Amino acid sequence: MSTLEPERGTGTGTLVEPTPQTSHGDGDHERFAHYVQKDKIMASALDGTPVVALCGKVWVPGRDPKKYPVCPMCKEIYESMGAGDDKDGKGGKGDK
């Protein structure tokens, strides 16, 4: 018997991580820059994890958000939240 095989009855199992739900809609989310928390953008840039925009879009940032108009749904949600305590007033405008 190999020493790498698990012993019977030890309760080994498979850990399954949840998969982020992505939208396959009409593609409008691809045409906009979205609002995301700044710390989430930084973490994504470091480790490549997906981020979730205020509107619910899930993606890994990689494009310059200044080249795209702001997502109307993100903008509406952000404005309803108030200005927050962000000194420059730009909030967490994230990457496209």
C-alpha positions as CSV (number, residue, x, y, z in Angstrom):
1,M,0.0,0.0,0.0
2,S,1.3,3.5,-0.9
3,T,1.9,6.0,1.8
4,L,0.2,8.7,-0.4
5,E,-3.2,7.0,-0.3
6,P,-5.7,8.2,2.3
7,E,-6.7,5.7,5.0
8,R,-10.2,4.4,4.7
9,G,-12.8,6.0,7.0
10,T,-10.9,9.2,7.6
11,G,-13.7,11.3,6.1
12,T,-11.9,12.8,3.1
13,G,-14.0,14.9,0.8
14,T,-13.9,17.3,-2.0
15,L,-13.9,21.1,-1.3
16,V,-15.9,22.9,-4.0
17,E,-15.6,26.7,-4.2
18,P,-18.5,28.7,-5.5
19,T,-18.2,30.0,-9.0
20,P,-19.1,33.7,-9.5
21,Q,-22.2,34.2,-11.5
22,T,-21.5,36.0,-14.8
23,S,-24.0,37.6,-17.0
24,H,-24.4,36.6,-20.7
25,G,-26.9,39.3,-21.5
26,D,-26.9,41.8,-24.4
27,G,-23.3,42.9,-23.8
28,D,-24.1,46.4,-22.5
29,H,-21.9,45.8,-19.5
30,E,-18.9,45.5,-21.8
31,R,-19.4,49.1,-23.0
32,F,-19.1,50.8,-19.7
33,A,-16.8,51.5,-16.8
34,H,-18.3,50.3,-13.5
35,Y,-18.1,51.4,-9.9
36,V,-16.2,49.0,-7.6
37,Q,-14.6,49.5,-4.2
38,K,-11.0,50.8,-4.6
39,D,-9.6,48.2,-2.3
40,K,-11.2,45.4,-4.4
41,I,-9.6,46.9,-7.5
42,M,-6.2,46.9,-5.9
43,A,-6.6,43.3,-4.6
44,S,-7.7,42.2,-8.1
45,A,-4.7,43.8,-9.7
46,L,-2.4,41.9,-7.3
47,D,-3.9,38.5,-7.3
48,G,-6.3,38.4,-10.4
49,T,-9.5,37.7,-8.5
50,P,-12.8,38.9,-10.0
51,V,-14.5,42.0,-8.7
52,V,-18.2,42.8,-8.4
53,A,-19.6,46.1,-9.6
54,L,-22.4,47.9,-7.9
55,C,-24.7,46.8,-10.8
56,G,-23.7,43.2,-10.2
57,K,-21.3,42.7,-13.1
58,V,-18.5,40.2,-12.2
59,W,-15.1,40.4,-14.1
60,V,-11.4,40.7,-13.8
61,P,-10.4,44.3,-14.5
62,G,-7.9,44.9,-17.3
63,R,-8.8,48.0,-19.2
64,D,-8.5,51.7,-18.6
65,P,-12.0,52.8,-17.2
66,K,-11.4,56.4,-18.4
67,K,-11.9,55.3,-22.0
68,Y,-15.6,54.3,-21.3
69,P,-18.7,56.0,-20.1
70,V,-19.9,55.1,-16.6
71,C,-22.5,52.4,-16.4
72,P,-25.9,54.1,-15.8
73,M,-27.0,51.5,-13.3
74,C,-23.7,51.8,-11.3
75,K,-24.0,55.6,-11.4
76,E,-27.6,55.5,-10.2
77,I,-26.8,53.2,-7.3
78,Y,-23.7,55.2,-6.4
79,E,-25.6,58.5,-6.3
80,S,-28.4,56.9,-4.2
81,M,-25.7,55.9,-1.7
82,G,-24.5,59.5,-1.2
83,A,-21.1,60.9,-1.8
84,G,-19.5,58.9,1.0
85,D,-16.3,60.0,2.6
86,D,-14.1,59.9,-0.5
87,K,-12.3,63.2,-0.6
88,D,-11.9,63.5,-4.4
89,G,-15.6,62.8,-5.0
90,K,-14.9,60.1,-7.6
91,G,-15.8,57.2,-5.4
92,G,-14.7,53.7,-6.4
93,K,-14.9,54.0,-10.2
94,G,-13.4,50.8,-11.3
95,D,-12.0,49.3,-14.4
96,K,-13.9,48.1,-17.4
